[in-house]
């Protein structure tokens, strides 16, 4: 509809509800000058495909999709891919109950410092490859509410998140994960120092080393004594555990946290 309108700087769609629209794939793709976009009344009740919706809208700074319902969406892949100037996006009311593909959804959104995905239902999601890849400014990624019983691929999901300090994937059930689909999760995540691990990680592949900023850095299973040093994510656990870097009984870098939260047992 507005694809490759590269000189468009502002667009007021405040009266656009989109109740009967089913496919908005590529709708704003490569609107590379677009800075403001009013979608405050956009509901999209019967939408099924949002792939590449804001692809390479690299001047877009804020995006309010709080009115969006989207209860029939199945594809959100590449939705915000390459939105390099995006500093805030409100996805708080998204109904993602039927979404199967979230791959590269937020790829290269490198000015986002935080994102609230607590409302997301991910039980049907199969693809999360590259979902947060190169989100350089993210410091914490709280995906504790994600349940992933259908997940088959999360390759490079958080690769290149170079300022990420805490990753919470404690409810990631990886029982269906395919071989060779768990590479580069921690690639260039050298600041990472707290991981709430996934469970049912039963792959035969050799896992990548946990990230280290200094050669002397060491990861530990929290609260398990001097012999709890680890270099890779533990396999074959039916519950999540807490891994911390360098300090064994307290958060080494999330200073606001006073207590280590209980893990899944």
C-alpha positions, 0 to 999 in steps of 0.5 A: 500500500505504501511500500517504498514511499521513500520520501514519506515523512509522516502519515496519519492513519488515526481513523483507520481501524482495519477491522476487515483487513486480513493481510498487511504484508509489506504495507510500509516496507522501505518507507525509509524517511518515515518518522511518525506514524499514527496507528492509534486506532488500528485494531486488525481483528482479522489480520493473519499476516504482518510479515515485513510490515515496517521492514527497513523503516529506519527513521521511525522513532516510536510506534504505538500499536497498543490498540492492535488486537490481531487475534488471528495473526500467524506471521510476524517475521521481519515485522520491525526488521532494520528499524534502527532509530526505533526507541519505543514500541508498544506491543502490550495488547497484542494477541499472539495466540496463533503466531507461528513465525517471529523470526527476525521480528526485531532484527537490528532495532539497535536503539531499543533499550527495553521491550515489554513482551509480557503479554505475548502468548508463544505456545504456537511459535515455531520460529524465533531465529534472529528475533532480537539479533543485533539489538545492541542497546538492550540490557535485559531481555525478560522472556520469562512469560514465553512458553515454547512447546512448539519451538523448533528454531531459535538460531541467533535469537539474541546474537549481537545483543552486545549490551545485554546483561540478563537473559531470562528464558526460564520457561523455554521448553526446548523439547522439539528444538531441531538439531543445529538450530541452537547456534549463536545464541550468545554470539557477541553477548560478552556483557551477559552475566545472568542467564535463567536457562531453558529446559529440555535441551536434548540436542546432540550438537556441541553447544557454544561456550557461554560468553566471556568478556575477559579470559578469566571470566567463569560461569557458575550454577548459582548456589551450588558450591565451588564445583558448579563451574560451567562453560556451556548451557547444561543439557537434559535438565527438566527444569530451569537453573540460574547461571551467573558469571564470576559471582556465585551467590548474587547478581554480578551486574544487575545491581537493582536486583536484591534477591535471586528469584526462584527458578522452575523446579 
